[in-house]
Amino acid sequence: MQIYTTADGGTIEATRRGLEIDLHVRNAAGRTVATVVMSESAAESLLAELGVAVWE
């Protein structure tokens, strides 16, 4: 599992699940905003657009 901090103080928790990635997005208060399952390449693209290094 990797945890990334967003510019507004939220977090994105990325967990590998076989060929897919679970993304759990929380706001700065720690409340869940979204949970998403996507392919690894889609998750990497999304995180790159957000400006975070993927799988450090």
Secondary structure, DSSP 8 states (H G I E B T S, - for coil): -EEEE-TTS-EEEEEEETTEEEEEEE-TTS-EEEEEEEEHHHHHHHHHHTT--S--
